[in-house]
Amino acid sequence: MTTTPYPPVTSLEDWLEHPPERTEWVDGELFEKNGITLKHSKAQSRLSHRWTNYIESSDRGGEVYIKVPCRTEKQGRSPDVAYLTPELVAEYGEAKALPRSFPLTAEIVSPTDLAEDVIAKAEEYLQSGAEEVWLVFPENRWIILVTQESQQIFTSGDTVSTQKVLAGFSITVDELLS
């Protein structure tokens, strides 16, 4: 079997056209997303599964994606879990990359991620069309829910509920991160 390699990624536009797996385009450079652990992967899988089950059982529609490319104001990102509303699926469902942030985005924080970078990424998503961002910390069993109006921290024993997107969805921190 012969594969044809994509041309080298030298710009955000190149990255959006052919984003290499597990990468993001940040400040004019290609960055590999690394530091993924079993806990990270399990949290990503569980959250994706729970959001998918919720949209199917509630007839809300839309799609849940994992590690999917999107464009923010100036970067190329690949959120770990993202939800696209039915209206946006109709508009962008066939695109190679979403030309904006997903309305509901989750980043599963790896042990190698810096707190400042993760918080900046949440702000970047919000400035580019996201309404709600979940920052999930599997190692610490924390979930930080961020909207334009508020930031909330949830820990073991707490129940996290969506604030703006997927109204009515909730999950306990322990259910997601145990």
C-alpha positions, -999 to +999 in steps of 0.1 A: +000+000+000+014+034-010+004+066+008+009+101-005+022+124+022+005+157+026+026+188+018+044+203+049+023+224+071+036+260+069+005+281+077-028+280+095-045+276+061-023+245+054-032+231+088-069+236+083-067+218+049-046+189+061-043+189+099-018+161+110-033+140+138-027+151+174-015+186+164-026+222+167-014+253+149-004+278+176+014+312+171+025+303+136+039+269+145+029+233+144+026+218+179+020+181+187-005+174+215+013+150+238+011+137+273-020+117+268-025+091+295-050+063+301-069+086+325-070+113+298-083+089+271-109+074+295-123+108+304-124+118+267-142+086+258-167+088+287-176+125+281-180+119+243-202+088+251-223+107+277-229+138+254-238+115+225-262+095+246-278+127+258-283+142+224-298+110+211-321+104+241-333+140+242-338+143+205-317+175+205-297+165+175-263+177+165-230+158+166-203+151+191-168+149+178-134+140+193-100+155+183-116+175+155-099+206+139-114+240+142-102+275+137-102+302+164-095+338+158-058+331+151-050+294+158-059+260+146-071+238+175-083+202+180-105+200+211-106+167+228-145+166+228-168+190+210-205+194+203-219+210+172-256+220+172-279+207+145-279+242+128-241+242+126-240+206+114-263+216+085-240+246+077-205+230+083-210+193+086-190+185+055-161+209+061-126+196+067-123+219+097-148+240+115-141+277+107-150+288+143-150+273+178-175+246+187-204+259+209-195+233+236-159+223+239-140+201+264-103+199+268-090+170+288-059+183+305-028+162+303-001+162+330+022+180+305-002+209+299+006+242+316-023+258+335-018+292+318-019+276+284-051+257+292-069+288+306-057+308+276-071+281+252-105+283+270-106+321+265-096+317+229-125+293+223-149+317+240-136+346+218-141+325+187-178+314+191-178+289+219-205+294+245-192+269+271-158+253+277-151+223+300-116+220+313-113+184+327-084+175+350-084+137+353-054+135+376-069+160+401-105+150+395-115+186+388-137+201+361-136+238+355-166+251+335-160+284+317-185+307+300-183+344+292-201+352+324-186+327+349-160+302+359-170+273+382-149+246+397-163+212+404-146+184+424-153+149+437-189+147+450-201+175+427-225+173+398-216+193+367-244+206+345-241+224+311-248+261+314-256+272+279-254+244+254-271+210+258-295+223+285-303+196+310-272+176+307-254+167+339-228+143+352-210+138+385-173+144+386-169+109+401-189+093+373-167+110+346-134+107+363-134+075+384 
